[in-house]
Amino acid sequence: MANATGNLLLDHLPRPARRLCLEHGERVDVETGDEILHQGELATHAFFPASAICSLTVGLRSGDKAEAAVVGREGLVGISLIRGPGVSAYAAVVHVKGQGYRIPLSLLARLLDRDAELRRAILAYAAFRLNVLGRSVACNAYHSIVERLARWLLLTQDRIRRDEVALTHEMLSQLLAATRPRLSLAAAKLRRLEIIDYRRGSFRIVDRKRLERTACECYEATKAHQKMLPWLPTPG
């Protein structure tokens, strides 16, 4: 597509709706660790990642956080707020720096009322997110940290389309709801098997095929859910 934004959902929108989104939105650069949506606070904009990737996290009073979903170029951050109360039930934290588009939630709400194609796209993405969220609950409860780490690395690589992911052990342990020692042991096991490698601040996938065999069934299930999204090519 000419003048593609890099966000597959945004590029899939009907041309008039896409034009309005770009006219009233802005392209922004975000850095790893930036919190673009704050839990419990009023939101005014949705965020459509282009090259960036965001984690939606839920924080507890104890200060602990757990990842509920990952959003990359296939979707948007803030879908529940377009017609919702405007107060976010989660935080959105950038875990792969890059670019994206901030679009006013008020504009998206107006477009939903008058554009059937846009409604279909948004509802398809909402259904996809709901299915993946339900799967992630079972995954976090029953699958090992090694399996979940493998799944997370694969899903991230599918989005960024490169082998190296810039991320610290500390941040990844929070995203996977695991202690730092448990995450380090899981990463060390995958490195001993020569499936991944890592250094301070980054992980590198060495053998993707073996990483796929190591990951839990939830990776393949997520790929199957992607069939709901006609704009998203199935990875692998």
C-alpha positions as CSV (number, residue, x, y, z in Angstrom):
1,M,0.0,0.0,0.0
2,A,1.2,3.5,-0.9
3,N,2.1,5.6,2.2
4,A,1.7,2.6,4.5
5,T,2.0,3.6,8.2
6,G,3.5,0.3,9.4
7,N,0.5,-0.5,11.5
8,L,-1.4,-3.3,9.7
9,L,-4.8,-2.5,11.3
10,L,-4.5,1.2,10.5
11,D,-3.5,0.5,7.0
12,H,-6.5,-1.9,6.6
13,L,-9.1,0.7,7.5
14,P,-11.3,2.2,4.8
15,R,-9.5,5.0,3.1
16,P,-11.7,7.9,4.4
17,A,-11.4,6.6,8.0
18,R,-7.7,6.1,7.7
19,R,-7.2,9.6,6.2
20,L,-9.1,11.2,9.1
21,C,-7.1,9.2,11.7
22,L,-3.8,10.4,10.2
23,E,-5.0,14.0,9.8
24,H,-6.1,14.2,13.5
25,G,-3.5,11.9,14.9
26,E,0.3,12.2,15.2
27,R,3.3,9.9,14.6
28,V,5.4,9.6,17.7
29,D,8.6,7.9,18.8
30,V,8.5,5.9,22.0
31,E,11.3,4.4,24.0
32,T,11.6,1.2,26.0
33,G,10.0,1.7,29.4
34,D,7.7,4.5,28.3
35,E,4.3,4.2,29.9
36,I,1.9,5.4,27.2
37,L,-1.3,4.5,29.1
38,H,-1.6,4.7,32.9
39,Q,-3.7,2.3,34.9
40,G,-6.6,3.9,36.7
41,E,-6.2,7.2,34.8
42,L,-8.3,8.9,32.1
43,A,-7.1,8.2,28.5
44,T,-7.7,10.5,25.6
45,H,-5.8,8.7,22.8
46,A,-5.4,5.2,21.4
47,F,-2.0,4.1,20.2
48,F,-1.4,2.2,17.0
49,P,2.2,0.7,17.1
50,A,4.1,0.7,13.9
51,S,7.6,-0.6,14.8
52,A,7.1,-0.3,18.6
53,I,5.7,-3.1,20.8
54,C,3.7,-2.5,24.0
55,S,2.8,-4.7,26.9
56,L,-0.5,-4.3,28.7
57,T,0.2,-4.8,32.3
58,V,-2.0,-5.0,35.4
59,G,-0.5,-3.7,38.6
60,L,-1.4,-4.7,42.2
61,R,-1.2,-2.8,45.4
62,S,1.9,-4.8,46.3
63,G,3.7,-3.2,43.4
64,D,3.8,-6.5,41.5
65,K,2.8,-6.4,37.8
66,A,1.8,-9.0,35.3
67,E,1.5,-8.8,31.5
68,A,-2.1,-9.3,30.2
69,A,-1.4,-8.8,26.5
70,V,1.1,-7.7,23.9
71,V,0.3,-5.3,21.2
72,G,2.3,-4.7,18.1
73,R,1.8,-3.6,14.5
74,E,-1.3,-5.9,14.3
75,G,-3.5,-3.8,16.5
76,L,-4.0,-0.9,18.9
77,V,-3.6,0.1,22.5
78,G,-6.9,1.4,24.0
79,I,-9.5,-0.6,22.2
80,S,-11.6,-1.1,25.4
81,L,-11.6,2.7,25.9
82,I,-13.2,3.7,22.5
83,R,-16.7,3.2,23.9
84,G,-15.7,2.5,27.5
85,P,-15.5,4.7,30.6
86,G,-12.2,6.3,29.5
87,V,-10.4,5.1,32.6
88,S,-7.9,2.4,31.8
89,A,-7.9,-0.8,33.7
90,Y,-4.3,-1.5,32.7
91,A,-1.0,0.2,31.9
92,A,0.6,0.1,28.5
93,V,4.4,0.0,28.7
94,V,6.7,0.0,25.7
95,H,9.0,-3.0,25.6
96,V,10.4,-2.6,22.1
97,K,11.1,1.0,21.2
98,G,10.0,2.4,17.8
99,Q,7.2,4.5,16.3
100,G,3.4,4.5,16.3
101,Y,0.4,6.7,15.9
102,R,-1.6,8.5,18.6
103,I,-5.3,8.8,17.5
104,P,-7.9,10.6,19.6
105,L,-10.4,8.2,21.1
106,S,-13.2,10.6,20.4
107,L,-12.5,10.5,16.7
108,L,-12.5,6.6,16.7
109,A,-15.8,6.6,18.6
110,R,-17.4,8.9,15.9
111,L,-16.0,6.8,13.1
112,L,-17.4,3.7,14.6
113,D,-20.9,5.2,14.4
114,R,-20.7,5.8,10.7
115,D,-18.3,3.4,9.1
116,A,-19.4,-0.3,9.0
117,E,-16.0,-1.5,7.7
118,L,-14.2,0.1,10.5
119,R,-16.6,-1.4,13.0
120,R,-16.0,-4.9,11.6
121,A,-12.2,-4.4,11.8
122,I,-12.4,-3.1,15.4
123,L,-14.7,-5.9,16.5
124,A,-12.5,-8.5,14.8
125,Y,-9.5,-7.2,16.7
126,A,-11.4,-7.1,20.0
127,A,-12.5,-10.8,19.5
128,F,-8.8,-11.7,18.8
129,R,-7.6,-9.9,21.9
130,L,-10.3,-11.5,24.1
131,N,-9.4,-15.0,22.9
132,V,-5.7,-14.4,23.4
133,L,-6.3,-13.0,26.9
134,G,-8.3,-16.1,27.9
135,R,-5.5,-18.3,26.6
136,S,-2.8,-16.3,28.5
137,V,-4.6,-16.8,31.8
138,A,-4.4,-20.6,31.4
139,C,-0.8,-20.3,30.1
140,N,0.4,-18.4,33.1
141,A,-1.3,-20.8,35.5
142,Y,-0.2,-24.1,34.0
143,H,2.9,-23.8,31.8
144,S,6.5,-23.6,32.9
145,I,8.5,-20.4,32.8
146,V,10.8,-22.0,30.1
147,E,7.7,-22.7,27.9
148,R,6.3,-19.2,28.5
149,L,9.7,-17.5,27.8
150,A,9.9,-19.4,24.5
151,R,6.4,-18.4,23.6
152,W,7.0,-14.7,24.4
153,L,10.2,-14.5,22.4
154,L,8.5,-16.1,19.4
155,L,5.6,-13.7,19.5
156,T,7.9,-10.8,19.8
157,Q,10.1,-11.9,16.9
158,D,7.0,-12.3,14.8
159,R,6.2,-8.7,15.4
160,I,9.6,-7.1,15.0
161,R,10.9,-9.5,12.3
162,R,14.5,-9.7,13.6
163,D,16.3,-12.1,15.9
164,E,17.5,-9.8,18.6
165,V,15.1,-8.3,21.2
166,A,16.5,-5.5,23.4
167,L,15.1,-6.2,26.9
168,T,16.5,-6.6,30.4
169,H,16.0,-9.7,32.5
170,E,14.3,-7.4,35.1
171,M,11.7,-6.2,32.7
172,L,11.1,-9.6,31.1
173,S,10.6,-11.2,34.6
174,Q,7.9,-8.6,35.3
175,L,6.2,-9.2,32.0
176,L,6.1,-13.0,32.6
177,A,5.1,-12.6,36.2
178,A,8.2,-14.6,37.4
179,T,10.9,-13.7,39.8
180,R,14.2,-12.5,38.4
181,P,16.0,-15.7,39.6
182,R,13.4,-18.0,37.9
183,L,13.6,-16.0,34.7
184,S,17.4,-16.2,34.7
185,L,17.4,-19.9,35.2
186,A,15.0,-20.4,32.3
187,A,17.1,-18.2,30.0
188,A,20.2,-20.0,31.1
189,K,18.7,-23.3,30.2
190,L,17.7,-22.2,26.7
191,R,21.2,-20.8,26.2
192,R,22.9,-24.0,27.3
193,L,20.8,-25.8,24.7
194,E,22.0,-23.2,22.1
195,I,18.4,-22.1,21.4
196,I,18.9,-18.5,22.4
197,D,21.8,-16.3,23.5
198,Y,21.7,-13.1,25.6
199,R,23.9,-10.3,26.9
200,R,23.1,-7.4,29.1
201,G,20.0,-5.8,27.8
202,S,19.1,-8.1,24.9
203,F,18.1,-11.6,23.9
204,R,18.9,-13.2,20.6
205,I,17.1,-16.2,19.0
206,V,19.7,-18.7,17.7
207,D,17.5,-21.6,16.7
208,R,13.9,-20.7,16.0
209,K,12.8,-24.2,15.1
210,R,13.9,-25.6,18.4
211,L,12.4,-22.6,20.2
212,E,9.1,-23.4,18.6
213,R,9.3,-27.0,19.9
214,T,10.1,-25.7,23.3
215,A,7.3,-23.2,23.5
216,C,3.9,-24.2,25.0
217,E,0.9,-25.0,22.8
218,C,-0.3,-21.3,23.4
219,Y,2.1,-20.1,20.7
220,E,0.3,-22.2,18.0
221,A,-3.1,-21.3,19.5
222,T,-2.3,-17.6,19.2
223,K,-1.3,-18.1,15.5
224,A,-4.6,-19.8,15.0
225,H,-6.5,-16.9,16.5
226,Q,-4.8,-14.6,14.1
227,K,-7.0,-15.9,11.4
228,M,-9.6,-13.5,12.8
229,L,-7.5,-10.7,11.5
230,P,-7.6,-10.5,7.7
231,W,-4.8,-7.8,7.7
232,L,-2.4,-9.9,9.7
233,P,-0.3,-12.6,7.8
234,T,0.2,-15.7,9.8
235,P,3.9,-15.9,10.9
236,G,6.1,-18.9,10.4
